Amino acid sequence: MKLETQCIHAGSAPDSATNSRAIPIYRTAAFQFNNTEHAANLFALKELGNIYSRLMNPTQDALEQRVAALEGGAAALALASGTAAIFNSINNICQAGDEIVSADNLYGGTFTMFNDILPKFGIKTNFVDPNVPENFASAITPNTKALFCETLSNPACDIADIEAISDIAKAHGIPLIVDATFTTPVLQRSIDFGANIVVNSLTKWMGGSGTGIGGIVIDSGKFNWKGDKFPLMNEPESSYHGVRWAHDLPDMLAPVAYAIRMRVIPLRNLGACISPDNAWIFAQGLETLPLRMQKHCENAKAVAEYLKDNKQVEWVRFPGLPDDPSHALNEKYLSGLGGPMVVFGIKGGLEAGKSFIEGVSMFSHLANVGDAKSLAIHPATTTHSQLTPDQQGDAGISPELVRLSVGIEHIDDIIEDIDKGLAAAK
Ligand SMILES: *Cc1c(COP(=O)(O)O)cnc(C)c1O
């Protein structure tokens, strides 16, 4: 099936119990066992099935099948938030003493997780400028267990050269984990370019209407976890019958050892599960993702072109503009569509940035992206305000930067509202 078809049909056979055509919401905490043998088999992984909704739920399963198909992955695991998805993608393979190498132009929350929280668990992050892929190679040490970057960075709008970074990961026998929130599988199937693990905040474009919080991790099923570098995948698991994930699973499950471990170790024991209601919201939202992404990108391009010619605007970042630093990668990684985000620098710095935000009325001023509605924020005083000025600089955030998540309203109304903001900032 093509992607547009998968968005609607993957993971959605009519419900076997009721023939319901739409995906049902299974609002239950637990599932009754047929008998004691059935219960024992489920717990021993001899048989797959539902036990308790912290571990899996049929509504969640439908969402996971759909997203795994869209990303071209072998399995997926949905979690309570994009943040939980990122945390679990790391802690599934890293323990105290381990390191990762990460891009430095990250979503503010991810930067804080890597810079301030993971070190408290003994996991160190070496940050690099991802726009020079060789930087990843220079920062790898014998303790490095993964490389991490965003496909299209939040908010700087840098496109990562995933293929080049994945070549470096391959040469060192470590996986590349990418956060594909800003691209979604509609703009880029990162696994096709060599990513081993893909994470997404479902909260954003995948859901598409700002109605729930969720995240998902997709396992490509292509990484070979066997070997001393990954003790969590190779040594007997003390909390799970001594299973060695990279060795002991039946053939059918062996390729998705990473996804299975994440479900039965971090998800089961740390508990960041998605609710069935939110899983349903995201599975539903995905049905219109290709149409929405097309429109988001089309409107973003029109906004970028409009701002570029405005005298009050110092600079614009949108990979679809011919002189954008990421333009060369736009064709290969974003199908030439430029993405759904526009960031720009307004003349007059911090004060003008704030006045712009005060001046718009249709744009919602809030800390989210990927809604059908147009959204605006001033990162230096909000999402990235915990960062030092140097860290803000590394993340591509200057005081005058305004971030626009361009919605799917009529472009004339979007431009009219931007004009109001610019007038207020004069
Ligand atoms: C929002 C966002 C996250 C975090 O997702 P939540 O669902 O809010 O936890 C991670 N990465 C990127 C790029 C994001 O935009």
The ligand as a Tripos MOL2 file, in Angstrom:
@<TRIPOS>MOLECULE
LIG
   15    15     1     0     0
SMALL
NO_CHARGES

@<TRIPOS>ATOM
      1 C1          7.1500   18.5400   21.2810 C.3       1 LIG1
      2 C2          8.3850   17.8710   20.9000 C.ar      1 LIG1
      3 C3          8.8940   16.8230   21.6850 C.ar      1 LIG1
      4 C4          8.2390   16.3910   22.9760 C.3       1 LIG1
      5 O1          6.9900   15.8160   22.7500 O.3       1 LIG1
      6 P1          5.8230   15.8300   23.8780 P.3       1 LIG1
      7 O2          4.7500   15.0170   23.2520 O.co2     1 LIG1
      8 O3          5.4660   17.2650   24.0950 O.co2     1 LIG1
      9 O4          6.4080   15.2270   25.0970 O.co2     1 LIG1
     10 C5         10.0430   16.1920   21.2600 C.ar      1 LIG1
     11 N1         10.6720   16.5710   20.1320 N.ar      1 LIG1
     12 C6         10.2120   17.5700   19.3460 C.ar      1 LIG1
     13 C7         10.9480   17.9150   18.1080 C.3       1 LIG1
     14 C8          9.0660   18.2490   19.7140 C.ar      1 LIG1
     15 O5          8.6130   19.2590   18.9470 O.3       1 LIG1
@<TRIPOS>BOND
     1     1     2 1
     2     2     3 ar
     3     2    14 ar
     4     3     4 1
     5     3    10 ar
     6     4     5 1
     7     5     6 1
     8     6     7 2
     9     6     8 1
    10     6     9 1
    11    10    11 ar
    12    11    12 ar
    13    12    13 1
    14    12    14 ar
    15    14    15 1
@<TRIPOS>SUBSTRUCTURE
     1 LIG1         1 GROUP 0 **** ****
